[in-house]
Amino acid sequence: MVLALASPTTPAAASASIAVIAPDDELQSPSATPPPSFAPPAVAPPALTPSNTAELITSPADGTFIGRNTVTVSGSASEKGSTIRVSLGDATCEVKANEMPSPSPSPSPSPSPSPVYAWSCDLAGMPNGAGQQITAIETLADGSSLTDTTTVHVLGPPSIDGHSPTISVMSGTGQPQARLTVTLSGSTASCITTVIASGYWSCDPRMPDGSMPASRSYRVSATQNHPAIGAAADRSDAAGRQIEIDNVQPGPPTITVPAGDYGLVPSPTTFSGSSAEPAGVVSVYIDDAPVPSCEATISAGAWACVGGADLPRGAHWVQARQQDVAGNIGGFSEQRRFFVGTFVAVPPATVPPVAGAPSSTPTPTPTPTPSQNAVTPAPSTPDASSSPPPLFPRADGTAPSLEEALTNWGSSTGFGAALPTLAESIERGNWARAPMLALGAILLIGLPLRLLASSLRGRIRSPFGQLTGRNRAEPTPEQEHTAGPNPWLAGLVPLAAATAFIAISGGISGEVRYLRLTFAVGVALAVLNLVGVALIARLGYRWQGVDGRLRFIPLLLVAAAVTGLLSRMTGLVPPIVTGVLIGVRFAHDTPVRKRALVNLLQAVAVLLLGVAAWIGHGMLGPVLGFWPSLLSETLATACLAGIGSAFIMMLPLGPLPGRIILEWSPWAWFGIALVGATVGFGILLGGASAHFPLAATVLIAIGFAAACVAIWAWLRFVRPVESALR
């Protein structure tokens, strides 16, 4: 304790270190000469010091540990009615002193003791910390003040978050770096943790055997101690809160809408169902996506949410799981299949009545009442409880049964499902990016490829020339015009090969529906080659007054193989494929302008066929059944192969139409190539389910252009120097 008195400066005050103020009738003034008396001479009292004056603060004592953030401070004042102000940091309290009863009179002749004026106040909101000083200031009537201090160590109880129910994890706030212990009433479960620097703590009370406490309500208590605040055994008071522990996982919710197979819904759509978990949250997942499509809070045993935005047309799978209020997450519900589109599916055919079953048509003759075990005929419309034959691959990736594989002629293969409609392509911004991509394709693929081909001309021998010998005479123009096998027979094998490459670009399996897909691909390629090339070439002959002959171009088959396999290996959706395999061989003396115009007409026709097929595919929408699926896959193939073939045909390489057009008019080639590539990229960037690695494609194109330029530079500048030095 440190006791100090501050008073006005007077001669009397300067002669003593501390003056104790008492009532006037008790003050005795010393005289220079004691009056005559027969009593023993009076002895002058010693000078007053703080040690023989009442302490201003008597509680708490110096060095006291306080396990809460509130304490009652008390002591003795020097004057009745004086004001005592107590403070510790921002925590303050103020009180006036009251007179306490004086002790009983002493039989000794000593003077009567001074009265005691007691005071006390509650100091709330004390901060945690060691060696903190509580200061008390007593203000006397004459304006002087008396100050006293005491040192304490404060560590209040931690706080407990009020989230209830909870799985079993407790959390709250406490003194940073304090060691905190949590216990549960009526249980041996407990946990110990350390409060982190931010003041947050959490721990999971466990039983001695490591198991979780039983699910019920507990009184949770938490105390803390800090090595720098008080002794090792000094702990804060306990904080308590009633919390319910619930660690039982909820069951899966029930999905009632969409109803399942043979029901088409729009995108987005409403998912709803029921659950017995009050106030829980249901998360809806589509097609095994890692994040939920929508979430809903359970109210009155029901839930509903809107999800599935930008879903492509076709079949999808939905399942749901729920999380209760405590945070327990249940398992997934059974997967339910639904279809996105606008068309109503055709119900399965009516199953004929089983022999011996009662007839559905009444007859005049009485019939026996069927027993409960009798088999009844199937209804004419699909029953909601029946299980229709699967139309799409299972979501879990398991192979279909043999019966399914041999009977799913009407099931969709998903080929072309990622093709966007016109509205989707505009909404996704495909047409804003397509012109830049088209220009990049021309600058990074078309022109470098032409530069490379020009440099390699005459330097690489065709491997096919060695098959006929080196002494074969060159054909005359008439022989060149008429020689060669029948183009229809020569194109049949390449057409079958190209069909196979396109069919595998999206993945196939041993099911009969992929036979339908292969047939659809073959039909689409036949239309592109017959209409886009053969028929348009005949019209071009008449328009320009020239003659020509159809021929198979091996380079186009190589392009079909490369694009099909590349799309399959990289998982491009929609795939980039080509399918035009034939071209026109003109007479040797045909002018370049006329040849270029006929070739230009072919390229434009193939591109327009692809765009028309794209529009038709979007208008057809989602389909079910053999014939609608066959038409949808044919249009998808014509769209993808037509756009891809138009781009390949415009490459200024070898026997391709692009080389003749570039030789005739570079600006015409550039304009047609830019328009065609823009249309192609606008469609091939796809819809919501598309997977087009744009960044990787740009990097590959840049690398290809750099390689072409490097080879050209080496052949143009380095190779001649090396040859001259030899």
C-alpha positions, 0 to 999 in steps of 0.5 A, spaced: 500 500 500 502 506 498 498 512 502 499 519 500 496 526 502 496 532 498 494 539 502 494 546 501 502 549 504 501 552 511 507 552 516 503 547 520 502 542 515 510 543 513 512 540 520 508 533 519 508 528 513 501 526 514 495 530 518 489 526 520 483 531 520 479 529 527 473 533 530 474 540 533 473 537 540 478 532 539 484 537 537 489 539 542 493 544 541 500 543 544 503 549 549 510 551 550 509 551 558 505 545 561 500 548 566 502 547 573 499 540 575 500 535 580 499 529 575 505 527 571 507 531 566 504 530 559 508 527 554 507 530 547 504 524 542 509 522 536 508 525 529 503 521 525 505 517 519 502 513 514 503 506 518 498 509 524 493 512 519 487 507 516 488 504 510 484 507 504 484 500 500 483 494 505 481 489 499 483 486 495 490 486 498 496 487 494 498 481 489 491 478 489 489 474 483 482 475 481 478 470 476 473 475 474 473 482 470 469 485 476 471 486 483 469 489 490 474 494 492 473 496 499 477 500 505 477 506 510 476 513 509 479 519 513 473 523 513 465 522 513 462 524 506 468 524 502 468 522 495 472 516 493 473 514 486 476 507 484 479 506 477 483 501 473 484 503 466 477 504 463 473 501 469 471 506 474 466 506 480 465 512 485 462 512 492 461 516 498 464 514 505 459 512 511 461 512 518 461 506 522 460 504 529 466 506 534 469 500 538 467 500 545 470 505 550 477 503 553 478 503 560 485 506 559 486 513 560 488 514 552 484 518 548 478 516 544 480 512 538 478 516 531 472 514 528 472 509 522 469 511 515 468 505 511 466 505 503 466 499 498 464 499 490 464 494 485 469 495 479 466 492 473 469 491 466 477 490 468 481 488 463 485 481 463 492 482 465 498 481 470 500 486 475 495 491 474 494 497 479 487 499 482 487 506 484 483 509 489 483 517 490 479 520 496 477 527 495 476 531 502 472 537 504 477 542 504 479 540 497 485 536 498 486 528 496 488 522 499 491 516 494 492 509 495 493 503 490 493 496 490 496 491 485 492 485 482 492 480 477 486 479 473 483 473 468 476 473 467 472 467 465 472 466 457 466 466 453 462 460 450 458 461 443 451 460 444 450 456 438 445 450 440 444 445 438 451 443 435 454 437 433 459 437 439 464 442 437 464 448 442 467 455 441 468 462 444 473 467 446 478 468 451 485 470 453 490 469 447 495 464 449 491 461 455 490 454 456 482 453 456 478 447 459 471 445 457 467 440 461 460 438 460 455 437 466 453 430 468 458 427 463 466 425 463 467 428 456 472 434 456 477 437 452 483 442 453 485 447 448 489 453 447 486 460 445 489 463 439 492 470 438 485 472 435 482 470 442 478 465 438 478 458 441 474 451 439 475 444 441 471 438 441 469 435 448 470 427 448 469 421 452 475 418 456 475 413 450 475 418 445 467 417 443 463 423 442 458 425 448 451 422 447 446 427 444 442 431 449 442 437 453 448 439 457 451 445 462 457 447 458 463 450 463 469 453 461 475 456 465 482 458 463 489 460 466 495 463 463 502 462 465 503 470 465 497 472 469 497 469 476 500 462 479 500 456 475 494 454 479 490 460 479 484 459 474 478 464 472 471 463 474 467 458 470 463 461 464 457 456 463 451 455 458 446 450 456 447 447 450 444 441 446 449 436 443 446 433 437 451 428 433 446 424 429 446 424 422 439 426 418 436 421 413 436 423 406 431 427 404 425 425 399 425 428 392 418 429 389 419 434 383 421 433 378 417 426 377 423 422 374 423 419 367 418 421 361 418 428 364 421 434 361 422 440 365 425 447 363 432 450 365 432 452 370 427 448 374 424 447 381 426 441 385 422 440 391 420 434 396 419 433 403 423 431 410 422 430 417 428 434 419 425 441 422 429 447 420 434 443 416 437 445 409 437 441 403 442 441 398 440 439 391 446 436 386 445 435 379 450 430 375 454 429 380 457 436 381 461 438 387 457 444 389 450 444 390 445 447 384 440 450 389 439 450 397 432 450 401 430 451 408 426 445 410 419 448 413 413 444 415 416 438 413 417 441 405 422 444 401 423 447 394 428 451 390 430 453 383 436 450 380 439 447 374 440 454 370 444 453 363 443 445 363 443 442 356 438 439 353 437 431 355 437 427 361 440 429 367 441 426 374 439 429 381 440 427 388 439 431 395 442 431 402 440 435 408 444 438 414 440 439 420 441 445 425 446 442 429 451 441 422 450 434 421 450 432 414 446 426 412 447 421 406 445 422 399 438 421 396 437 416 391 438 419 384 432 421 380 433 422 372 429 428 369 430 431 362 431 438 360 427 440 354 420 442 352 417 436 348 413 430 351 416 423 351 412 418 348 410 413 353 412 405 353 407 401 349 402 397 352 404 390 355 399 385 353 395 382 359 398 375 362 394 369 360 389 367 365 388 374 368 381 378 368 379 381 361 379 389 361 373 388 357 366 386 360 362 380 357 355 378 358 357 371 361 359 372 369 367 371 370 370 369 377 373 374 381 380 374 380 384 372 386 389 377 390 395 374 387 392 374 379 396 378 375 393 384 372 394 387 365 399 393 365 396 400 364 396 404 357 400 410 360 406 409 364 405 408 372 409 413 376 411 407 380 414 403 374 421 403 372 422 405 365 427 402 361 434 407 362 435 412 356 441 414 358 448 411 361 448 410 368 451 416 372 455 411 376 459 409 370 457 402 370 456 398 364 448 397 362 446 390 362 446 385 356 438 386 355 439 394 355 445 394 351 441 390 345 434 394 346 436 401 347 435 403 340 431 410 342 436 412 348 440 418 346 447 418 346 448 425 348 452 427 341 451 434 340 448 436 346 453 441 348 451 445 341 448 452 343 442 455 341 442 462 337 440 465 344 445 461 348 451 463 344 449 470 344 448 470 352 454 466 353 458 472 349 460 467 343 460 472 338 464 477 341 470 472 342 469 469 335 472 474 330 478 475 334 479 467 335 478 467 327 483 472 326 488 469 330 486 462 326 488 466 320 494 469 322 497 463 327 495 457 322 493 459 315 498 464 313 504 460 317 502 453 314 502 457 307 509 459 308 511 452 310 508 449 304 511 454 299 518 453 303 517 445 302 515 445 295 519 440 291 523 438 297 519 432 300 517 427 295 510 424 296 510 417 299 505 414 294 509 416 288 514 410 289 509 405 289 508 406 281 516 406 280 520 412 277 520 411 270 512 412 269 511 417 264 507 424 266 500 423 264 497 428 259 492 433 260 487 429 257 489 423 261 489 427 268 482 429 266 479 422 265 484 417 269 482 414 276 477 410 279 470 411 279 469 417 285 463 414 288 467 407 289 473 411 291 469 415 296 466 409 300 472 407 304 474 413 306 467 415 308 466 409 312 473 411 315 471 418 317 464 416 319 468 412 324 473 417 326 467 422 328 463 417 332 468 415 336 470 423 337 464 423 343 466 416 346 462 410 344 460 403 347 457 396 345 450 398 345 445 398 339 444 406 340 451 407 338 449 403 331 444 408 330 449 414 331 454 411 326 448 411 321 446 418 323 454 420 322 454 416 315 448 420 313 450 427 315 457 426 311 454 423 305 449 429 305 455 434 306 459 431 300 454 430 295 450 436 296 456 441 298 461 438 294 458 434 288 452 438 286 455 445 288 461 443 283 456 441 277 452 448 278 459 451 278 461 447 272 455 450 268 456 457 271 463 458 269 463 454 263 468 449 265 469 441 266 471 437 272 472 431 275 470 429 282 476 426 286 478 423 293 483 428 297 487 424 302 489 430 306 481 431 308 481 424 310 487 425 314 484 431 317 478 427 319 482 422 323 486 428 326 480 432 329 476 426 331 482 423 335 484 429 338 477 431 340 476 424 343 483 425 347 482 432 349 475 431 351 472 437 347 465 438 347 462 439 342 468 436 338 471 439 332 470 434 326 471 434 319 467 430 314 468 433 307 473 428 303 472 429 295 474 435 291 474 437 284 480 436 279 479 441 273 483 440 266 490 443 266 488 449 262 482 451 266 483 459 268 485 460 275 479 465 276 474 460 274 477 454 278 477 459 284 470 461 284 468 453 283 472 452 289 469 458 293 462 456 291 463 449 294 466 452 301 461 457 302 456 451 301 459 446 306 459 452 311 451 454 309 449 447 310 453 446 317 449 453 319 443 450 317 444 444 320 445 448 327 439 452 326 435 445 325 438 442 331 436 448 335 429 448 333 428 440 334 430 441 341 430 435 346 428 428 343 426 421 345 425 415 341 429 412 335 427 417 329 427 423 333 434 421 336 436 419 329 434 426 326 438 430 332 444 426 331 444 427 323 443 435 324 449 435 329 454 431 325 452 436 319 453 442 323 460 440 326 462 436 320 460 442 316 463 447 320 470 444 321 470 442 313 469 449 311 475 451 315 479 445 313 477 447 306 480 454 306 487 452 308 491 454 303 495 448 302 496 443 297 489 440 293 485 444 298 480 449 295 483 455 299 490 454 295 486 456 289 482 462 292 488 465 295 492 464 289 486 468 285 485 473 290 488 474 297 483 479 299 477 474 297 480 468 301 481 472 307 474 475 307 471 468 306 476 465 311 474 470 316 467 470 316 467 462 316 472 462 322 467 467 326 461 463 324 465 456 326 468 459 333 461 462 335 458 455 334 463 451 337 465 455 343 458 451 345 453 452 350 453 451 358 456 444 358 461 445 353 469 444 354 473 448 349 480 449 352 481 456 349 487 458 353 491 452 351 488 452 344 491 459 343 498 457 346 498 451 341 497 456 335 502 460 337 507 455 338 505 452 331 506 459 328 513 460 331 515 453 328 513 454 321 516 461 321 522 458 324 523 452 319 521 457 313 527 462 316 532 456 316 530 453 309 530 461 306 537 463 310 541 458 313 540 452 308 543 456 302 549 458 306 550 451 309 550 448 302 554 454 299 560 452 304 560 445 302 
